[in-house]
Amino acid sequence: MFGRVVATAIVTLAMVAPAWAAGREDLQIFQDVSRRVLRYPQFTIFDSIQAQLEEGVVTLTGKVTMPFKREEIARRVASVEGVRQVNNEIAVLPVSLFDDELRLRISRAIYGNSNFWAYGSMVNPPIHIVVENGRVTLEGVVNSNVDRMLARSIASGLGAFSVTSNLKTDAEVEADLERL
């Protein structure tokens, strides 16, 4: 179970950060950064953060729904032991009633589907739904290619202008981790 949580955190945050592969210390710092972000109570399935670490410098990218999240996540990451500097490149999604409604429709449809009930009951559900100007991006980790295709299919039928799936399977995450 711990391995899946770490794998989910690393994929959600890094989509495998190529900038760090050096040592155990970098890996530990990166895992601490991942935990800080995932344990932030305001980090939801509607936010997506990626992190890259190189020689103690963390570069944060991704998208969040509210401006205060951008600042608070950067502050939390800066407090991790071993982090010398944080480059905060997190974008704030535009305010849009249409996008908010689309987020809710897609999250209810995906996590309300019996194939995804186990995902929805996790502390940090692994499928993140980022909506910007009616365009949906799915990010995170699923168990299988079938789950990946089903999540994309569900999201496609709910009024989005486009749907991009950046979901990875557990097997892909494990392969990425082994390369590090």
Secondary structure, 3 states (H helix, E strand, C coil): CHHHHHHHHHHHHHCCCCCCCCCHHHHHHHHHHHHHHHCCCCCCCCCEEEEEEECCEEEEEEEECCHHHHHHHHHHHHCCCCCCEEEECCEECCCCHHHHHHHHHHHHHHHCCHHHHHHHCCCCCCEEEEEECCEEEEEEEECCHHHHHHHHHHHHCCCCCEEEEEEEEHHHHHHHHHHC
